[in-house]
Amino acid sequence: MRIRRASLVAAAVVGAGFAACLPSRPEGDVRKVYDRDDAGGEADATFAQDGGTAGPAVDAAGTIDDPRALVAVDPPHGPFTGGQRAVVQGSGYAGKMRVFFGDVEVPPAEIVALSSKKLQVNVPPGAPGDVDVRVQQGDDPTTARTLKSAYTYDAFALHPSDGPTSGGTVVEIVGAGTIWGPDTTVSIGGKPCTNLTIQGPTALGCQVPAHTPGAKPVTITSGGAAASVLDAFTYSDSDNGFRGGLSGKPLSGTIRVLAFDSMEGKPLEGATVFLGETTDGLKATVDAAGVTIVTDPSLTGRVNVTIARKCSQPQSFVAVPVDTVTAYLDPILSPECMPPEGDPPPVGGKPGLGASVEGEIVFEGKKEFDKGQWSGVPAPLSPGERKVAYLFFPSSDPRARFTLPPASSAILESSPGANGYGFTTSAPVGNVAAYALAGLEDRTKTPPTFTAYLLGVTRGISTKPGVTTGDVAISIDIPLDQKVTVSLDPPSPGPKGPDRVAVAVATTLGNYGYAILPGAQRTTLLPVSGALSFVGLPPLGGLLEGQAYVTSAQAGTGSSLSLPISSVAKVLTTSASQVVTIDGFVAVPRLDTPSLTASWDAGSFAISLGGGADPDVIVLDVESGGGLVGWMIAAPGGVTSFRLPDLRAVKGAGLVPGNLTAKVSAARVRAEDAASGGKFDYGELRYRHLDPRGWTAYAQDYSYAALSQ
């Protein structure tokens, strides 16, 4: 049984740049948002009019001494490639407002007027360093106001920018104009980032340390100079899938293996590492830091690596071509692993601190700052119908089913708000996007119905554990009036299955994930005749410029689409008039060894792949003892026969004799995780590549076997 904690966020960070010695703005900077309605608030003491000189902006009573002031930008920093949501604070905002970061203008579609004192914007790209921020009404230069050095484009950024408190996330750090080298060090929240690799003068890789929940500063020191970015990495109680796996240089005589428990991230001192096919070959013991390093002339090319420890479920990586393996082993939840006979399984722990957001959904009003009516949503036709809107966060899986939220979370025409209709909701931690759907629902029906007519999107929301991010505005102005037609070439039905196919169409929201929409999923029996049409999708313009429709199909067995299955995900198209063809299904794999028809030596494996698309990776999950003890095995897609050590020699770590259940998966890895040539590099395998969240196409089936004493 594999214990997996699902990622809460599909949130990803856009790139970042770096000026080597550029300091980030310190926490508590005076450019925090000032609102004259807030008692005791603080603000920047000056403003500058274009072509003029700076003068007092706020008097002793807290009144802004200018009918068109520009006071602050919050947050005052972000990645140099832009995309972050920020609030521009001032007064006299009316009409068609224009906002500039340096010389770059924010597109009009990226500006939402929250009030006459606040504008929500998405920050455009810019060079690393401080820039002036300018606000102007239309083309009238007399209304222009500039706040000097109001925004800092961060020196560098991490990808991903969030991970579990247990640490272990493998991050990439991207800079601009840097000369990182052998003397470079990285710390996160004052703790060193381990396993640091210098990938180039502007690129680093390292493994984040364990830390407490919250946003932490990252400091890079190189050549005697240090640069820091506040809240560059956020810890939360989730697993983003980037921790663990394979990394480093090509294998050439030395290999380093790191072993940690999957629940708390603590080193698995005493774990045994087997290098090769048997327990009699090269092996080593993990030290108190969770590390072992083995040097031997035979360690060249590729080697099988197996990590086992009493009371932990073993893992193996077949044909490892690099010099670093980082493993996170799940605990064995058995009475034999409780004191005093065994180590207590690392379960439980403290509850995590969640994030939340509050704000308003906004419909266009007849007058500026009026509370607009729900134009675009038709009037209810029956007593059970009502106009309603719901807030959602992007899914990491475009095949996810749309689920109607509970009635208690509905945003209604009666919901309070200044310019719109208010909401407060829990949110993922990190740099996230949110979208809202407005339409008609009827909860008197079973099941309840919801038809969406309008969509709104806001990106770049910075959320932190235990903190509520306010002033989030979502303009509801995108009609759901497009249709996508899908043509399928699914696998043929087999005696075990599959016997039906489920098709879903979602909309990408940049690197944040996918907008899952109602009515965009359908299941039909195999074989399929004719094309399938999906209505209620948004046009790809305005805020959705550059986005795509992503179509997925999963051929499965039975009403629950159980195994065997074959799935194709993330076929991207940018035109609703284009027919989407779904093919390239991976053939359902078959586990030939072990099997029920022959005795098994507890170490030999053989898989048959059949036809279909070639996989990038093969994953085996072997369970014994009724799911009590599992063995996870990963192999390159072209390796279908291999030998691993018989782990019955490791007390309390091997499979339990008796009946076995094995799930075998053959998968193609997501295109965005592949190398520049479009081919996935097994030497860059991460844990997210071991399950569907990192796959673009895969097939799975179960097999049964037995293991003797």
C-alpha positions in Angstrom: 0.0 0.0 0.0 1.5 3.3 -1.0 0.6 6.3 1.1 0.4 9.4 -1.1 -0.6 12.8 0.0 -2.2 14.6 -2.9 -0.9 18.0 -4.0 -3.2 20.9 -3.0 -2.0 23.1 -5.7 -1.1 22.8 -9.2 0.3 26.1 -8.9 3.5 26.8 -10.5 5.8 29.8 -10.6 6.6 31.6 -13.8 10.3 32.2 -14.4 12.4 34.9 -12.7 15.5 36.9 -13.3 18.4 38.2 -11.2 20.7 41.1 -10.8 23.6 39.6 -8.8 23.9 42.1 -6.0 20.3 43.5 -6.1 18.7 43.6 -2.6 15.0 42.8 -2.4 12.7 45.2 -0.6 12.9 44.4 3.2 9.8 43.3 5.0 7.9 46.2 6.6 8.8 48.6 3.7 6.9 51.9 3.8 5.4 51.1 0.4 2.8 48.9 1.9 -0.8 49.6 0.9 -2.3 52.7 2.6 -6.0 53.0 2.9 -7.3 56.3 4.4 -10.3 54.4 5.8 -8.0 52.3 7.9 -7.4 53.8 11.4 -3.7 54.2 12.2 -2.5 53.2 8.7 0.8 54.2 7.4 1.8 55.3 3.9 4.6 56.5 1.7 5.3 60.1 2.7 5.6 61.5 -0.8 4.3 61.3 -4.3 5.7 62.6 -7.6 3.7 64.2 -10.4 5.1 63.5 -13.9 7.4 66.3 -14.7 7.1 67.7 -11.2 8.7 67.3 -7.8 7.8 65.1 -4.9 5.6 66.7 -2.2 3.6 65.7 0.9 1.1 63.0 0.0 -0.4 62.5 3.5 -1.0 65.1 6.2 -1.0 64.5 9.9 -4.7 63.5 9.9 -4.0 60.8 7.3 -5.7 62.7 4.4 -4.2 62.3 1.0 -3.2 65.8 -0.1 -3.9 65.3 -3.8 -7.1 64.5 -5.7 -5.2 62.1 -7.9 -2.5 60.6 -5.6 -0.5 57.4 -6.1 0.5 56.1 -2.7 1.6 52.5 -2.8 1.8 49.1 -4.6 1.1 45.9 -2.7 2.9 43.5 -2.8 5.9 45.7 -3.6 7.9 43.0 -5.4 7.5 39.9 -7.6 9.1 37.8 -10.4 10.7 39.7 -13.3 8.5 37.8 -15.9 5.4 39.4 -14.3 2.1 37.7 -13.8 1.7 38.6 -10.1 -1.5 40.2 -8.9 -0.9 43.6 -7.2 -3.1 46.4 -5.8 -2.2 50.0 -6.7 -3.3 52.4 -4.0 -4.2 56.1 -4.3 -7.2 58.3 -5.0 -9.2 59.8 -7.8 -9.3 56.6 -9.9 -12.2 56.9 -12.4 -12.8 56.3 -16.1 -10.3 54.3 -18.2 -7.3 54.1 -15.9 -3.8 53.2 -17.3 -1.0 51.7 -15.2 2.7 51.5 -16.1 5.5 49.6 -14.5 8.5 51.4 -15.8 7.8 51.9 -19.5 5.6 48.8 -19.7 1.9 49.4 -19.7 -0.5 46.9 -18.1 -3.0 45.7 -20.7 -6.5 47.1 -20.0 -7.9 43.6 -19.6 -5.5 43.1 -16.7 -6.9 46.1 -14.7 -9.9 45.9 -12.3 -11.0 49.0 -10.5 -11.8 48.0 -6.9 -12.8 51.5 -5.9 -11.8 55.1 -6.5 -8.7 54.4 -4.4 -7.6 50.9 -5.5 -6.8 49.2 -8.8 -6.1 45.5 -9.1 -3.5 44.8 -11.8 -1.5 41.9 -13.2 2.1 43.0 -13.2 3.8 43.0 -16.6 7.3 41.6 -17.2 10.3 43.8 -16.4 14.0 43.8 -15.9 15.3 42.9 -12.4 15.5 45.9 -10.1 13.3 48.8 -9.0 10.9 50.5 -11.4 8.6 53.5 -11.1 4.9 52.9 -11.2 2.7 55.5 -13.0 -1.0 55.8 -13.1 -2.9 58.0 -15.6 -6.5 58.5 -16.7 -6.8 57.8 -20.4 -4.6 60.0 -22.5 -4.7 63.0 -20.2 -1.1 63.6 -19.0 -2.3 66.1 -16.4 -3.8 63.2 -14.4 -0.5 61.2 -14.4 1.2 60.4 -11.1 4.4 58.5 -10.6 5.7 56.7 -7.5 9.4 56.4 -7.7 10.9 52.9 -7.2 7.5 51.6 -6.2 8.0 48.0 -7.4 11.0 45.6 -7.4 11.3 42.9 -9.9 12.8 40.1 -7.8 16.5 39.1 -8.2 15.7 35.4 -8.7 12.9 32.9 -8.2 12.5 29.2 -7.4 10.5 26.7 -9.3 8.5 25.3 -7.7 8.0 28.0 -5.1 6.2 25.8 -2.6 6.6 22.4 -1.0 6.0 20.3 2.1 7.3 21.2 5.5 9.2 18.0 5.6 11.6 19.5 3.0 13.1 17.5 0.1 11.6 19.4 -2.7 14.0 19.6 -5.6 13.9 23.2 -6.9 15.4 25.0 -9.9 16.6 28.6 -9.3 16.8 30.9 -12.3 18.7 34.2 -12.4 19.6 36.8 -15.0 23.1 38.4 -15.4 24.5 36.2 -12.6 27.8 34.4 -12.5 27.1 31.6 -10.1 29.9 29.2 -9.6 31.6 26.7 -7.2 31.5 29.2 -4.2 27.8 29.8 -4.5 25.6 28.9 -1.5 21.8 28.9 -1.1 19.8 29.2 2.2 16.1 29.1 2.8 14.8 30.6 6.0 18.4 30.5 7.3 18.9 26.9 6.6 21.2 25.6 3.8 19.6 24.2 0.6 21.4 20.8 0.2 22.6 18.9 -2.8 23.4 22.1 -4.6 24.2 21.7 -8.3 25.6 24.6 -10.4 23.8 24.1 -13.8 25.2 27.3 -15.2 26.0 30.9 -14.4 22.2 31.7 -14.2 20.8 28.3 -13.1 21.0 26.4 -9.9 19.4 23.2 -8.5 19.1 22.2 -4.9 17.0 20.3 -2.3 15.1 22.4 0.2 15.5 21.8 3.9 12.7 21.0 6.3 11.1 24.1 7.9 8.0 25.4 9.6 4.9 26.4 7.7 5.0 29.8 6.0 6.8 31.9 3.4 10.6 32.0 3.9 13.3 34.3 2.5 15.9 32.8 0.1 19.5 34.1 0.1 22.1 33.3 -2.5 25.7 34.2 -1.8 28.3 34.1 -4.6 31.6 35.9 -5.1 31.3 37.5 -1.7 28.0 39.2 -2.5 24.6 38.2 -1.2 21.2 38.7 -2.7 17.9 37.8 -0.9 14.2 37.6 -1.9 11.6 37.6 0.8 8.9 35.0 0.8 10.5 33.3 -2.2 9.6 29.8 -1.0 6.4 28.8 0.9 6.2 25.7 3.1 2.8 24.0 3.6 1.6 20.6 4.6 1.4 19.3 1.0 3.5 17.4 -1.5 3.9 19.2 -4.8 5.4 16.1 -6.5 8.8 17.7 -7.2 10.6 16.1 -4.2 12.6 12.9 -4.6 13.7 11.0 -7.7 16.8 11.0 -9.9 19.2 13.8 -10.5 22.9 14.7 -10.9 25.6 13.9 -13.5 25.9 10.7 -15.6 26.9 7.7 -13.4 30.6 7.3 -13.4 32.1 5.4 -10.5 30.2 7.1 -7.6 26.6 7.2 -6.6 24.9 9.1 -3.7 21.6 7.8 -2.3 19.4 9.8 0.1 16.6 8.1 2.1 13.9 9.8 4.1 10.5 8.9 5.4 7.6 10.2 3.3 5.5 11.5 6.2 7.9 13.6 8.2 10.9 13.9 5.9 13.3 12.6 8.6 16.4 10.7 7.5 16.0 6.9 7.5 19.2 6.0 9.3 20.1 2.4 8.9 18.3 1.9 5.6 20.1 -0.6 3.3 20.9 0.4 -0.3 21.4 -2.4 -2.8 23.2 -1.6 -6.0 22.5 -4.3 -8.6 20.4 -7.3 -9.0 21.0 -9.3 -5.8 21.4 -8.8 -2.0 25.0 -10.2 -2.4 26.4 -7.4 -4.5 27.3 -3.8 -3.7 25.4 -2.4 -0.8 25.6 0.4 1.8 23.9 1.7 4.9 22.4 5.1 5.2 23.9 7.3 7.9 22.2 9.6 10.4 21.9 12.4 7.8 20.0 10.1 5.5 22.9 9.8 3.0 25.2 7.1 1.7 27.9 7.5 -0.9 29.3 4.4 -2.7 32.4 4.5 -5.0 33.2 1.5 -7.1 34.6 1.1 -10.7 31.5 -1.1 -11.7 29.2 1.9 -11.1 29.2 3.2 -14.7 26.4 3.5 -17.3 23.3 2.3 -15.4 22.6 0.5 -12.1 19.5 -0.8 -10.3 19.1 1.0 -7.0 16.9 -0.5 -4.2 16.3 1.1 -0.8 14.9 -1.0 2.1 14.5 -0.6 5.8 12.6 -2.3 8.6 9.1 -0.8 9.0 9.4 1.1 5.7 8.0 0.1 2.3 10.9 -0.6 -0.2 11.5 1.3 -3.4 13.5 0.5 -6.5 14.7 2.5 -9.4 15.8 0.4 -12.4 18.6 1.3 -14.8 19.5 4.6 -13.0 21.8 6.6 -15.3 22.8 9.4 -12.9 24.8 9.8 -9.7 22.0 10.9 -7.2 18.9 9.0 -6.0 16.6 10.6 -3.5 13.9 8.3 -2.0 11.0 8.9 0.3 9.7 5.6 1.8 6.2 5.1 3.1 5.8 3.6 6.6 4.6 0.0 7.1 1.5 0.4 9.3 1.8 -2.8 11.2 1.6 -3.7 14.9 5.1 -5.2 14.5 6.4 -1.7 13.8 5.3 -0.3 17.1 7.7 0.0 20.1 9.5 -1.8 21.5 9.8 -4.3 18.6 10.0 -1.7 15.9 10.1 1.9 15.0 6.8 3.8 15.4 5.4 4.6 12.0 5.7 8.4 11.3 2.0 9.2 11.1 -0.2 11.9 12.6 1.5 15.2 13.1 0.2 18.7 13.5 -2.6 20.1 11.4 -1.5 22.5 8.7 -2.2 26.2 8.5 -4.5 26.9 5.6 -4.7 30.0 3.5 -7.8 32.0 2.6 -8.9 34.8 0.2 -11.7 37.3 0.4 -13.0 39.7 -2.2 -15.8 40.3 -4.6 -17.0 39.1 -8.0 -17.7 42.1 -10.1 -20.3 42.6 -12.9 -20.0 45.6 -15.2 -22.3 48.4 -13.9 -24.0 51.2 -15.8 -21.9 53.7 -13.8 -18.4 53.3 -12.6 -18.1 51.7 -9.1 -21.8 50.9 -9.2 -22.8 47.4 -8.1 -23.5 45.9 -11.5 -26.4 43.5 -12.0 -26.0 39.9 -13.1 -26.1 40.8 -16.8 -25.4 37.8 -19.0 -27.1 35.3 -16.7 -30.7 34.7 -17.8 -33.7 35.0 -15.5 -34.8 31.8 -13.6 -37.6 29.9 -15.4 -38.8 27.8 -12.5 -39.4 28.3 -8.7 -36.4 26.1 -7.9 -33.9 28.0 -10.0 -31.7 30.9 -8.8 -28.9 33.0 -10.0 -25.7 31.9 -8.3 -21.9 32.1 -8.6 -19.1 29.9 -7.2 -15.4 30.4 -6.7 -13.0 27.7 -7.8 -9.2 27.1 -7.9 -7.6 25.4 -10.9 -7.2 21.7 -10.9 -3.9 19.9 -11.6 -5.8 17.3 -13.6 -7.7 18.3 -16.7 -9.7 15.1 -16.5 -11.2 16.0 -13.1 -15.0 15.8 -12.9 -16.8 19.1 -12.2 -18.3 19.0 -8.7 -20.9 21.5 -7.6 -19.8 23.1 -4.4 -22.0 23.1 -1.3 -24.9 25.5 -1.2 -23.4 27.3 1.7 -20.5 28.6 -0.5 -22.8 30.2 -3.1 -22.4 33.8 -4.0 -25.9 35.3 -4.5 -27.5 38.5 -5.8 -28.1 39.3 -2.1 -24.4 38.8 -1.1 -22.9 42.0 0.4 -20.2 44.0 -1.3 -19.1 47.5 -2.3 -18.8 47.1 -6.0 -19.7 43.5 -6.4 -20.7 40.4 -4.4 -18.5 39.3 -1.6 -16.9 35.9 -0.9 -14.5 34.4 1.7 -13.1 31.0 1.1 -10.1 28.7 1.9 -7.4 28.6 -0.7 -4.3 26.7 -1.7 -1.0 28.1 -0.4 1.4 29.7 -2.8 1.1 31.7 -6.0 -2.4 30.8 -7.3 -5.2 31.7 -9.6 -8.9 31.7 -9.0 -11.9 31.6 -11.3 -15.6 32.1 -10.8 -18.6 30.7 -12.7 -22.0 32.5 -12.7 -25.2 30.8 -13.9 -28.4 29.1 -12.8 -28.7 26.3 -10.4 -31.7 24.2 -9.2 -31.1 22.3 -6.0 -34.6 21.0 -5.8 -33.6 18.4 -8.5 -31.8 15.2 -7.8 -28.9 15.5 -8.5 -28.8 19.4 -8.4 -28.2 21.1 -11.7 -25.9 24.1 -12.5 -25.6 25.7 -15.9 -22.8 28.3 -16.1 -23.1 31.3 -18.5 -20.2 33.5 -17.5 -16.6 33.1 -16.3 -14.2 35.4 -14.5 -10.5 34.8 -13.8 -7.8 36.4 -11.6 -4.2 35.2 -11.5 -1.1 35.8 -9.4 -2.8 35.8 -6.0 -0.1 35.4 -3.3 -1.4 33.3 -0.4 0.3 32.3 2.8 -0.5 29.8 5.6 -2.7 31.2 8.3 -3.2 34.5 6.3 -6.2 35.9 4.5 -5.4 37.7 1.3 -8.0 40.5 0.7 -9.1 42.8 -2.0 -9.3 40.0 -4.6 -11.6 41.1 -7.5 -12.8 38.8 -10.2 -14.6 40.4 -13.2 -17.4 38.2 -14.5 -17.3 39.1 -18.1 -16.3 36.1 -20.2 -19.2 34.3 -22.0 -19.3 30.6 -22.1 -20.5 30.3 -25.7 -17.9 28.2 -27.5 -18.2 24.6 -28.7 -15.4 22.0 -29.0 -15.9 18.9 -31.2 -13.9 15.7 -30.4 -13.1 12.8 -32.7 -11.9 9.6 -30.9 -9.7 6.7 -31.9 -9.9 4.7 -28.7 -8.5 1.2 -28.1 -10.7 -1.7 -29.0 -12.8 -3.4 -26.2 -11.1 -6.4 -24.7 -12.3 -9.4 -22.7 -11.2 -7.7 -19.5 -11.9 -4.3 -20.8 -11.9 -1.4 -21.4 -15.6 -1.2 -22.5 -16.3 2.6 -22.4 -14.5 6.0 -22.7 -14.8 9.2 -20.8 -14.0 12.5 -22.5 -13.4 15.8 -20.8 -12.5 19.3 -22.1 -10.9 21.9 -19.8 -9.3 25.3 -20.3 -5.7 26.0 -19.4 -5.0 28.9 -16.9 -1.3 29.3 -17.6 1.0 27.4 -15.2 -1.7 27.5 -12.5 -3.6 24.5 -13.8 -7.0 23.9 -15.5 -10.4 25.4 -15.3 -12.9 22.6 -14.9 -16.3 23.5 -16.3 -19.8 22.0 -16.0 -21.1 20.0 -18.9 -17.6 19.5 -20.3 -17.4 15.7 -19.5 -19.1 12.8 -21.1 -18.9 9.0 -20.9 -19.9 6.7 -23.8 -19.7 2.9 -24.5 -17.1 1.5 -26.9 -16.9 1.4 -29.8 -17.6 5.1 -30.4 -19.4 6.2 -33.6 -19.3 9.8 -34.7 -17.8 12.9 -33.0 -18.7 14.3 -29.5 -19.5 18.0 -29.0 -19.0 20.0 -25.8 -20.6 23.4 -25.4 -20.2 26.0 -22.7 -16.5 26.8 -23.1 -15.0 30.3 -23.1 -13.5 32.2 -26.0 -9.7 32.3 -25.9 -9.2 36.1 -25.9 -8.8 38.9 -23.4 -7.7 37.4 -20.1 -7.5 34.0 -21.8 -5.4 35.2 -24.7 -2.7 32.5 -25.2 -4.6 29.8 -23.4 -5.9 26.6 -24.9 -8.6 24.0 -24.7 -7.2 20.8 -23.3 -9.0 17.5 -24.2 -8.5 14.2 -22.3 -10.0 10.8 -22.9 -9.9 7.7 -20.6 -10.9 4.3 -21.8 -11.9 2.2 -18.8 -13.9 -0.7 -17.5 -17.3 -0.5 -15.9 -19.3 2.4 -14.7 -16.5 3.5 -12.4 -13.9 3.3 -15.2 -11.8 0.8 -13.3 -8.8 -1.1 -14.6 -7.8 -2.0 -17.2 -7.6 1.6 -18.4 -5.8 3.6 -21.1 -5.8 7.4 -20.9 -4.7 10.3 -23.1 -4.6 13.7 -21.4 -3.7 17.2 -22.4 -4.3 17.4 -26.1 -4.2 21.2 -26.6 -6.0 23.2 -29.2 -6.6 26.9 -29.5 -9.6 27.1 -31.8 -13.2 26.0 -31.1 -13.7 25.5 -34.9 -11.0 22.9 -35.0 -12.0 19.2 -34.6 -9.9 17.7 -31.8 -8.6 14.2 -32.7 -7.7 12.0 -29.7 -5.4 9.1 -30.5 -2.0 7.9 -29.3 -3.4 5.7 -26.5 -0.9 3.5 -24.7 -1.5 -0.2 -25.0 -2.6 -1.8 -21.7 0.6 -3.5 -20.3 0.7 -7.0 -19.0 2.8 -8.3 -16.1 4.2 -11.7 -17.2 6.5 -12.2 -14.2 5.5 -12.7 -11.4 2.3 -14.6 -12.2 -0.1 -17.1 -10.7 1.0 -19.8 -13.1 4.6 -20.2 -12.0 6.6 -19.9 -8.8 8.4 -16.6 -8.3 12.0 -15.9 -7.1 10.9 -12.6 -5.5 13.2 -10.6 -7.7 12.5 -11.2 -11.4 10.1 -9.0 -13.4 8.9 -9.1 -17.0 6.3 -6.8 -18.7 4.6 -7.1 -22.1 3.6 -3.8 -23.6 1.9 -4.8 -26.9 1.3 -2.1 -29.5 0.3 1.5 -29.1 2.5 4.5 -28.2 5.9 3.8 -26.6 6.0 4.7 -22.9 8.6 6.9 -21.1 8.4 5.2 -17.8 7.0 1.9 -16.3 5.8 1.9 -12.7 5.0 -1.2 -10.7 3.1 -1.2 -7.4 3.3 -4.6 -5.8 1.2 -5.1 -2.7 1.3 -8.0 -0.2 -0.3 -8.9 3.1 -3.6 -7.5 2.0 -2.0 -4.1 1.1 0.0 -4.0 4.3 3.4 -4.0 2.6 4.1 -2.5 -0.9 7.1 -2.3 -3.2 7.3 0.6 -5.6 9.4 0.0 -8.7 10.2 2.6 -11.5 11.9 1.7 -14.8 12.6 3.4 -18.1 9.9 2.8 -20.7 12.3 0.6 -22.8 13.3 -1.7 -20.0 10.6 -4.4 -19.7 12.7 -7.2 -18.1 14.9 -6.8 -15.0 16.1 -8.4 -11.8 16.0 -6.9 -8.3 17.2 -8.1 -4.9 15.1 -10.6 -3.0 14.1 -8.4 -0.1 13.0 -11.2 2.1 16.6 -11.0 3.3 15.8 -7.7 5.0 13.8 -8.3 8.1 10.6 -6.4 8.3 11.1 -4.7 4.9 10.3 -7.2 2.2 7.0 -8.4 0.8 4.8 -10.7 2.9 4.6 -14.3 1.6 1.2 -15.1 0.2 -1.0 -13.6 -2.4 0.3 -10.5 -4.3 -1.5 -7.8 -6.2 0.5 -5.8 -8.7 -0.6 -2.7 -10.6 1.6 -2.0 -13.7 1.5 1.4 -15.4 3.1 2.3 -18.7 3.1 6.1 -19.2 4.3 9.0 -21.3 5.5 11.9 -19.3 4.0 15.4 -19.6 5.5 17.3 -22.6 6.5 20.2 -20.4 8.7 17.9 -18.3 10.5 16.5 -21.4 13.8 17.8 -22.6 14.1 20.4 -25.4 14.1 17.7 -28.0 10.7 16.5 -26.8 12.0 13.3 -25.2 11.7 12.6 -21.5 15.0 12.1 -19.7 14.7 9.3 -17.2 17.7 10.7 -15.3 15.4 13.7 -14.3 12.6 11.5 -12.9 10.7 13.1 -10.1 8.0 11.6 -7.9 5.4 13.4 -9.8 6.3 11.2 -12.8 5.2 8.1 -10.9 1.5 8.8 -11.0 -1.1 10.4 -13.4 -0.5 14.0 -12.4 2.8 13.9 -14.3 1.6 11.8 -17.3 0.1 12.8 -20.6 -0.9 9.3 -21.6 -0.8 6.0 -19.7 -2.3 2.6 -19.4 -2.8 0.4 -16.3 -3.9 -3.0 -15.3 -3.8 -5.3 -12.3 -2.2 -8.7 -12.1 -2.1 -11.4 -9.4 0.7 -13.7 -8.2 1.9 -15.5 -5.1 5.1 -15.5 -3.1 6.2 -18.5 -1.1 7.9 -18.5 2.3 
